[in-house]
Structures are given as C-alpha cells and as structure tokens.
Amino acid sequence: MVRAFVFNRQGELVGPVDAPRVELSEQEWKKRLSPEQFQILRSKGTERPFCGSLLDNKQTGVYSCAGCGLPLFSSDSKFHSGTGWPSFFRPIASDNVAMVADGGHGMQRVEILCARCDGHLGHVFDDGPRPTGLRFCLNSESLAFTPSDRVAELADPVAELIAPSAAPATSGQAAGTATAVLAGGCFWCTEAAFEQLAGVLDVQSGYAGGAAETATYREVCEGETGHAEVIRVTYDPQQISYDRLLDVFFDAHDPTQRNRQGNDIGTQYRSAIFYASNEERETAEAKIKRLNESRAFKRPIVTTLEPLTAFYPAEPYHQDYARLNPDQPYIQHHALPRACQIRAKYADLVEPSRP
C-alpha cells in the first residue's frame, strides 16, 4: 500500500488515502503501455528533447501517470524551462511522487518515480522558479493529460473510503493541513526524526532566516547568511497537534546549545522555531517556559523564536537524505540514533509502518 492523494467523483483531490500498489509483470506492462511508454516508464528511458507531445501543452488540467493513472502534476505548476522537456516546480501532492538517488551514467542525480507503480518519470533539479526552486523534468510519454473540465474522470475507487466531510486538497496542498518550520541543527537529522510520525504528511529540508539569493547549501554553510538549516513539516492537525510536534522537536536535538549541535558549529545550526502566527509563537513560548520550569534539561533552553518570512527548499539531494543514505557515516552516528530515540519515547505518535 502507498499513501497518496487521489480524485473523487466530484473532481476534488482528496487524501491521503492508502492505495494498493500497481505491480505487474513485464509482459503485463507491455500489454498496457505503448512501446514508447514502456521504454520510459519501465526501462527508465529518456525521450528526445523538444519532441514530447506535452511539452507545449498550455491547457489547464492534470498530468497523471501513464502507467497507473495516479495524479502527479497540475498545470498551475507547469512552466517553460527551455530544456526541451515538460517542467513543473512542484507535484500535485508530495506523497504521489517518490524521489531516489540516481548515480547512473556517471552522474549524481535525483530520479522521480510514480509512488504507486514505481514508473520512471524523469529527474528533479534545483534550478526551478519560486516558490520551490525545483524543476521536475518529465518525459511526455510517462504522463497522461486530462483537461480541468474532465478531472472527475480520474475518480479513484479508494477516494470513496474517505469520509464525505474530508476536506479536498487545493493547489497541490491538502486543505485542512498545517505546516511548522523548525531548526534543530543538521536538517538530515531532524527530517529523519519527524518523517516517522503519524499525522505528518511531508517533511522538507530547507533554509529560513535569510535572503532568497543566499538560500544555497554552499552559502549557508559559511554561517554568514542568517539562514538556519530547517525542516518544514506538513501535518494533519486532526492527528497530531502543533504542541505535540514541539514536544518531539525539543527531544530531537539539544535545545540548550547555542549556535551549534555537537560538532556542527555555526548560526546555521541554531535551535529555532520559525512561527507563522501569534498562536504558534504563544504555544512555543509556553512550551519553553514549562520545560525550563520543570528543568527538563540540565541547562536553560536557548531556542530562538523568529517570525517566518519565507521558507526556501534545500537542494534535491538533501531531501529524504537519511532514508536514501542509511549507511552514510554521519547518518549512522547522528541521524539514526536520534530517530530511534524519538521512536522509543513517542511510540504513541509513530506510524508503525514507516521505517
């Protein structure tokens, strides 16, 4: 099973729901797909640039996986990149697209796959436009386009499993969800800790606190940009509250270390909560006060509360880093132990099926 967002019979994107994976034999895929589609989706091929049928498509609508029909991208995130392939700056829902490291052809890239059938879609790069700074580079043959006035035709049977009162998703983000931007040292570590929580729909590594033009890993590492390495947690408040996220946050790093976490030293590694509303600020202030008064830590908490002006996604190779690189020494010695500590202390918050 996979967690995904799907369309219902009213043409609304709803979810996440548990959808069965689509797993077929090679012969079954060949019967379902055209030779060109099979070459791209199942053999990880690449179509020639400027030749794809959807490259210059300017209609409004939804781009789905040509293999299994899962909605992947919306026309409202499509842009002209000049590369010769259809390009988007974000998926219709982060759960619907999987990203894995790709070291083929002597290059280090990030491959994008359909989350339901593992069909090869293309690659993602960090040279896209705002607000994400990403470019999802797709093959036309991996996609099927449905005009906006016919989106109800994409209705998935699993959508009927959602209660009628469930809120639909809009603009690639589920309505009724919320986000929290938190800084607790290296984002590889905090990302791994939060990805395992039930009610957390997405965790994205990035930067906050500085200017857009300096939101790059190389510049942030210099410690002079004002940015902190952060994670943006997208969550369902009906399943996990902001207050409980802060509980996990304070145990996922050492909030008593100023401008450092262990051997990671610099303002970019500071402990910080970037609040987007007065309610978030007040909740964080109350949490810090309670922790200090109860002497939960041997030293006073030095976590800063900073207004969130913007979140800038980190480069693609930083996303899901711990999950994709479990044998990397830093991950072995820092990220995984923290994630395991959270898993043990907050067993009631952990989604058992998540690694």
C-alpha positions as CSV (number, residue, x, y, z in Angstrom):
1,M,0.0,0.0,0.0
2,V,1.1,3.6,-0.6
3,R,-0.2,6.9,0.9
4,A,-1.4,9.1,-1.9
5,F,-3.9,11.8,-2.9
6,V,-6.5,10.9,-5.5
7,F,-9.5,12.5,-7.2
8,N,-13.1,11.7,-6.1
9,R,-16.2,11.6,-8.3
10,Q,-16.7,15.4,-7.7
11,G,-13.3,16.1,-9.3
12,E,-11.7,17.0,-5.9
13,L,-8.2,15.9,-4.9
14,V,-8.6,14.2,-1.5
15,G,-6.4,12.3,0.8
16,P,-4.1,11.0,1.8
17,V,-5.5,7.5,1.5
18,D,-4.0,4.1,1.5
19,A,-3.9,2.9,-2.1
20,P,-2.8,-0.5,-3.3
21,R,0.5,-0.6,-5.3
22,V,0.3,-1.4,-9.0
23,E,2.7,-4.3,-9.6
24,L,2.6,-6.1,-13.0
25,S,4.8,-8.5,-14.8
26,E,6.9,-7.2,-17.7
27,Q,4.5,-8.8,-20.2
28,E,1.5,-7.2,-18.5
29,W,3.2,-3.8,-18.7
30,K,3.9,-4.3,-22.4
31,K,0.2,-5.1,-23.0
32,R,-0.9,-2.0,-21.1
33,L,1.7,0.5,-22.4
34,S,2.8,1.6,-25.9
35,P,6.4,0.7,-26.8
36,E,7.4,4.3,-26.2
37,Q,5.7,4.4,-22.8
38,F,7.3,1.1,-21.8
39,Q,10.7,2.4,-22.7
40,I,10.3,5.4,-20.5
41,L,8.3,4.1,-17.5
42,R,9.6,0.6,-17.1
43,S,13.1,0.8,-18.8
44,K,14.0,4.2,-17.4
45,G,14.5,5.7,-20.9
46,T,14.5,9.4,-21.9
47,E,12.7,10.9,-24.8
48,R,14.5,13.2,-27.2
49,P,14.3,16.9,-26.1
50,F,11.7,19.2,-27.8
51,C,9.9,16.1,-29.1
52,G,7.4,15.3,-26.4
53,S,3.7,15.7,-27.1
54,L,3.1,17.6,-23.8
55,L,6.0,20.0,-23.9
56,D,4.0,22.9,-25.3
57,N,0.6,21.9,-23.9
58,K,-0.9,25.1,-22.4
59,Q,-4.3,23.7,-21.4
60,T,-5.3,23.7,-17.7
61,G,-5.7,20.3,-16.2
62,V,-3.9,17.4,-14.5
63,Y,-0.9,15.3,-15.6
64,S,-1.3,11.7,-14.4
65,C,1.0,8.6,-14.5
66,A,0.5,7.0,-17.9
67,G,1.1,3.6,-16.2
68,C,-1.4,3.6,-13.3
69,G,-3.3,6.9,-13.5
70,L,-2.1,8.4,-10.3
71,P,-2.4,12.2,-10.4
72,L,1.2,13.7,-10.4
73,F,1.3,17.3,-11.5
74,S,-1.1,20.2,-12.2
75,S,-1.0,22.7,-15.0
76,D,-0.7,25.5,-12.4
77,S,2.8,24.4,-11.6
78,K,4.0,23.9,-15.2
79,F,6.5,26.3,-16.6
80,H,8.6,26.8,-19.7
81,S,12.2,25.8,-18.7
82,G,13.7,25.8,-22.2
83,T,15.2,22.4,-21.5
84,G,13.1,20.5,-24.1
85,W,11.0,18.5,-21.6
86,P,7.8,19.3,-19.7
87,S,8.8,21.0,-16.4
88,F,7.0,21.6,-13.1
89,F,8.0,23.4,-9.9
90,R,6.1,21.1,-7.6
91,P,4.0,17.9,-7.7
92,I,0.2,17.9,-7.2
93,A,0.9,16.2,-3.8
94,S,4.3,15.3,-2.4
95,D,3.1,11.8,-1.4
96,N,2.4,10.9,-5.1
97,V,5.9,11.3,-6.3
98,A,8.9,9.4,-4.9
99,M,12.5,10.7,-5.2
100,V,15.5,8.4,-5.2
101,A,19.2,8.9,-5.7
102,D,20.4,8.0,-9.2
103,G,24.1,7.5,-9.8
104,G,23.8,6.2,-13.3
105,H,25.6,7.4,-16.4
106,G,28.4,8.8,-14.2
107,M,26.2,11.5,-12.7
108,Q,24.7,12.1,-9.3
109,R,21.0,13.0,-9.9
110,V,17.6,12.6,-8.2
111,E,15.2,10.3,-10.0
112,I,11.5,10.9,-9.7
113,L,9.1,7.9,-9.8
114,C,5.4,7.4,-9.6
115,A,4.7,6.5,-5.9
116,R,2.1,3.9,-6.8
117,C,3.7,1.9,-9.7
118,D,7.4,3.0,-9.5
119,G,7.2,4.1,-13.1
120,H,10.2,6.3,-14.1
121,L,9.1,9.9,-14.8
122,G,12.3,11.8,-15.1
123,H,14.6,13.8,-12.7
124,V,14.4,16.7,-10.4
125,F,16.9,19.6,-10.3
126,D,17.4,22.7,-8.1
127,D,17.2,25.3,-10.8
128,G,13.5,25.9,-10.9
129,P,11.4,29.0,-10.1
130,R,9.9,30.1,-6.9
131,P,8.3,29.2,-4.6
132,T,10.1,25.8,-4.5
133,G,13.2,26.5,-6.5
134,L,12.8,23.0,-8.0
135,R,12.4,21.8,-11.6
136,F,10.7,18.4,-12.0
137,C,11.8,17.4,-15.5
138,L,9.3,14.9,-17.0
139,N,9.0,12.8,-20.1
140,S,5.8,13.3,-22.0
141,E,5.4,9.6,-22.6
142,S,5.3,9.0,-18.8
143,L,2.3,11.3,-18.5
144,A,-1.4,11.3,-19.5
145,F,-3.1,14.7,-19.6
146,T,-6.7,15.3,-18.5
147,P,-8.3,18.8,-19.1
148,S,-9.7,20.5,-16.0
149,D,-13.3,20.1,-17.1
150,R,-12.9,16.3,-17.2
151,V,-10.9,15.8,-14.0
152,A,-13.8,13.9,-12.5
153,E,-13.0,11.1,-15.0
154,L,-9.9,10.5,-12.9
155,A,-12.0,9.4,-9.9
156,D,-10.3,6.6,-8.0
157,P,-12.3,4.0,-6.1
158,V,-10.1,4.4,-3.0
159,A,-11.5,8.0,-2.7
160,E,-14.8,6.5,-1.6
161,L,-13.1,5.3,1.5
162,I,-12.7,8.9,2.7
163,A,-15.5,10.3,4.9
164,P,-17.7,12.8,2.9
165,S,-16.6,15.6,5.3
166,A,-13.0,15.2,4.4
167,A,-11.5,18.4,3.1
168,P,-10.3,18.4,-0.5
169,A,-6.8,19.3,-1.5
170,T,-6.1,22.5,-3.4
171,S,-3.1,23.8,-5.4
172,G,-1.0,20.7,-4.6
173,Q,-1.5,21.0,-0.8
174,A,-4.2,19.3,1.1
175,A,-6.7,21.7,2.7
176,G,-7.0,21.3,6.4
177,T,-3.3,20.7,6.8
178,A,-0.8,22.9,8.6
179,T,2.9,23.5,8.5
180,A,5.6,24.0,11.1
181,V,9.1,25.3,10.3
182,L,11.7,24.2,12.8
183,A,15.5,24.4,13.1
184,G,17.4,21.9,15.3
185,G,20.9,21.5,13.8
186,C,21.6,19.5,10.6
187,F,18.3,19.1,8.7
188,W,19.2,15.5,7.8
189,C,18.7,14.6,11.4
190,T,15.5,16.4,12.2
191,E,14.0,15.3,8.9
192,A,14.5,11.7,9.8
193,A,13.0,12.1,13.3
194,F,9.8,13.7,12.0
195,E,9.2,11.6,8.9
196,Q,8.2,8.6,11.1
197,L,5.3,10.4,12.9
198,A,1.7,9.6,12.3
199,G,-0.2,12.6,11.0
200,V,3.0,14.0,9.4
201,L,2.3,14.2,5.7
202,D,5.6,15.6,4.4
203,V,8.9,16.8,5.7
204,Q,11.1,19.0,3.5
205,S,14.6,20.2,4.3
206,G,15.4,23.8,3.6
207,Y,16.5,27.2,4.8
208,A,14.9,30.1,6.7
209,G,16.0,33.3,8.3
210,G,18.0,34.9,5.4
211,A,17.5,36.3,1.9
212,A,16.4,34.3,-1.1
213,E,19.7,34.9,-3.0
214,T,21.8,33.2,-0.2
215,A,19.5,30.2,0.3
216,T,22.0,27.7,-1.1
217,Y,23.8,25.0,0.8
218,R,27.3,26.3,-0.1
219,E,26.5,29.8,1.2
220,V,24.5,28.8,4.2
221,C,27.5,26.6,5.3
222,E,29.6,29.7,5.6
223,G,27.4,30.8,8.6
224,E,27.0,34.4,7.4
225,T,23.7,34.4,5.7
226,G,21.3,34.5,8.6
227,H,19.7,31.2,7.4
228,A,19.3,28.2,9.6
229,E,19.0,24.7,8.3
230,V,15.3,23.9,8.9
231,I,12.6,21.4,8.1
232,R,9.1,22.3,7.0
233,V,6.7,19.8,8.5
234,T,3.3,19.4,6.8
235,Y,0.9,17.8,9.1
236,D,-2.7,17.0,9.8
237,P,-3.8,18.9,13.0
238,Q,-6.6,16.3,13.5
239,Q,-4.0,13.6,14.0
240,I,-1.1,15.5,15.7
241,S,-1.1,18.9,17.2
242,Y,1.5,21.7,16.9
243,D,2.1,21.4,20.6
244,R,3.0,17.7,20.3
245,L,5.2,18.5,17.3
246,L,7.1,20.8,19.6
247,D,7.5,18.0,22.2
248,V,9.2,15.9,19.5
249,F,11.2,18.9,18.4
250,F,12.8,19.6,21.8
251,D,13.7,15.9,22.1
252,A,15.1,15.6,18.6
253,H,18.0,17.9,19.3
254,D,19.7,19.6,22.2
255,P,17.9,23.0,22.6
256,T,20.5,24.1,25.2
257,Q,23.3,24.5,22.8
258,R,23.7,28.0,21.2
259,N,24.5,28.1,17.5
260,R,25.7,24.5,17.4
261,Q,24.7,20.8,17.7
262,G,27.7,18.8,18.8
263,N,30.5,19.2,16.3
264,D,28.2,21.2,13.9
265,I,29.1,24.7,14.8
266,G,27.6,28.0,13.4
267,T,24.5,30.1,13.4
268,Q,23.1,27.9,10.6
269,Y,22.8,25.1,13.2
270,R,21.0,27.1,15.8
271,S,17.9,25.9,17.6
272,A,15.0,28.0,16.4
273,I,11.2,27.9,15.9
274,F,10.0,30.0,13.0
275,Y,6.5,30.9,13.8
276,A,3.9,31.8,11.2
277,S,1.3,33.2,13.5
278,N,0.8,34.7,17.0
279,E,-0.8,31.4,18.1
280,E,2.3,29.4,17.1
281,R,4.6,32.0,18.9
282,E,2.5,31.8,22.1
283,T,2.4,28.0,22.0
284,A,6.2,27.9,21.6
285,E,6.7,30.4,24.4
286,A,4.5,28.4,26.8
287,K,6.3,25.2,25.9
288,I,9.7,26.7,26.6
289,K,8.5,28.2,29.9
290,R,7.1,24.8,31.0
291,L,10.3,22.9,30.1
292,N,12.5,25.4,31.8
293,E,10.4,25.5,34.9
294,S,10.3,21.7,35.1
295,R,14.1,21.6,34.5
296,A,13.6,19.1,31.7
297,F,17.1,19.9,30.6
298,K,20.3,20.4,32.7
299,R,20.8,23.8,31.1
300,P,18.3,26.6,30.1
301,I,16.8,26.4,26.6
302,V,18.3,28.8,24.2
303,T,15.9,28.1,21.3
304,T,15.1,31.4,19.5
305,L,11.6,32.3,18.3
306,E,11.8,34.0,14.9
307,P,9.0,35.2,12.6
308,L,8.8,33.1,9.4
309,T,9.2,35.4,6.4
310,A,10.0,32.7,3.9
311,F,11.0,29.0,3.5
312,Y,13.4,28.0,0.8
313,P,13.6,24.3,-0.1
314,A,17.1,22.8,0.1
315,E,18.7,21.2,-3.0
316,P,17.1,17.9,-4.1
317,Y,20.0,15.8,-2.9
318,H,19.3,16.9,0.7
319,Q,15.7,15.7,0.6
320,D,15.0,12.3,2.4
321,Y,18.8,12.1,2.8
322,A,18.8,9.8,5.8
323,R,16.3,7.4,4.2
324,L,18.2,7.3,1.0
325,N,21.7,7.1,2.5
326,P,21.3,4.9,5.7
327,D,24.9,3.7,5.5
328,Q,26.5,7.1,5.4
329,P,28.7,7.5,8.5
330,Y,27.1,10.8,9.6
331,I,23.6,9.3,9.3
332,Q,24.7,6.2,11.2
333,H,26.2,8.1,14.1
334,H,23.8,11.1,14.4
335,A,20.5,10.9,12.4
336,L,19.5,7.3,13.0
337,P,20.2,7.3,16.8
338,R,18.0,10.5,17.1
339,A,15.2,9.0,15.1
340,C,15.4,5.8,17.2
341,Q,15.2,7.8,20.4
342,I,12.1,9.6,19.2
343,R,10.6,6.3,18.1
344,A,11.2,4.9,21.6
345,K,10.0,7.9,23.6
346,Y,7.0,8.7,21.4
347,A,5.8,5.3,20.5
348,D,2.2,6.5,20.6
349,L,3.0,9.1,17.9
350,V,4.9,6.9,15.5
351,E,3.3,5.4,12.4
352,P,4.3,1.7,12.7
353,S,4.6,1.1,9.0
354,R,7.1,3.9,8.5
355,P,10.8,2.9,8.6
